[in-house]
Amino acid sequence: MDFLYFPEDKSEYIPGIISVVIIFILSVLIVWLLVKASRKQVKSLEEQGYPVVYKDGFDEGQTEEILEPQKAADYANEKKTREKKET
């Protein structure tokens, strides 16, 4: 088993551990940025009047669950109409 190499000097593991930690932190940062951008796009689409159908708990402020696209469209249209009447 010459292909396995376990160094006796454990300080040789330090660069590998540092690399793994840096890659993990960057991965978490990228996922966080993607979620943030996705929420921004959803908010933008809702403001434009497009129905957004929530099925996976992504909606933090949504009180009622909308599963059917037609109901989501009706809900969005009613909400837009109410907002226009208020202004």
N, C-alpha and C positions, 0 to 999 in steps of 0.2 A: 504494500500500500504506500508507494512512494508519492502518489499524487496528492495525498492529504498532508497538509503542513500545519502543524500546531506549534507556534513559536514558544520557546521557553521564556523569552522576555515578553511579558504581557503588555508592555508599553507599545508593542507593535499593533495592538488592537485599537489604540486610541484614534488614529486617523479614520479607521473604518466606522467606529462609533460616531465620530463627529459627522462624517458624511451621511450616515443614516439619520441622525437627528436633524441635520439641515434639510435633507430631502423630505422628511416627515413634516417639518414646520412649513416648508414651501407648499407641500400638498394640501395641508389644512388651509393655508392662506388662499390658494387657488380655488378650492371648493367654496370657501366663504365668499370670495369675490364673485363666483358664478351664481351663487344663491342670491346675493345682493343684486346683481344685474338682472337676474330672472324676476325678482320681485319688482324691480323698477319697470321692466317691460310689461308685467301684468298690470301694474298700476296705470301705465300709459295707455294700454289697450282698454282698460275699464273707463278711463277718462274720455276716450274716443268713441265710446258707446258699444264696443264689441262685448258680447257676452263671454264671461270667463267661467268655465265649469270647473268646480272644485270637487275632486274625488279622493284626494290623498291626505287631507289634513294640512295642506300648504297654507290655507287661509287662516290667519290668526284672528282677524277681526270679523270674520263671517259668522253670523249667529245661526243661520239656517243652512242646511245642506241642500245644494242644488245638484241633482244628478242628471236630469234630462236637458239636453241642449235647448230645446224649445222653451222650456220653463226658464232657463237661464236668460235667453233672449228676451222673453216677456218681462222678466224681473228687471233687466238692464234698461229696457225701454220705459218701463214705469218709473224707475228711479230717475232717468234722464228727464222725463216729462215733469216729475215733481220738482226737480231742481230748476227747470226753466220757469215753472209757475212761481217759484219763490223769488226769483230775481225780477 
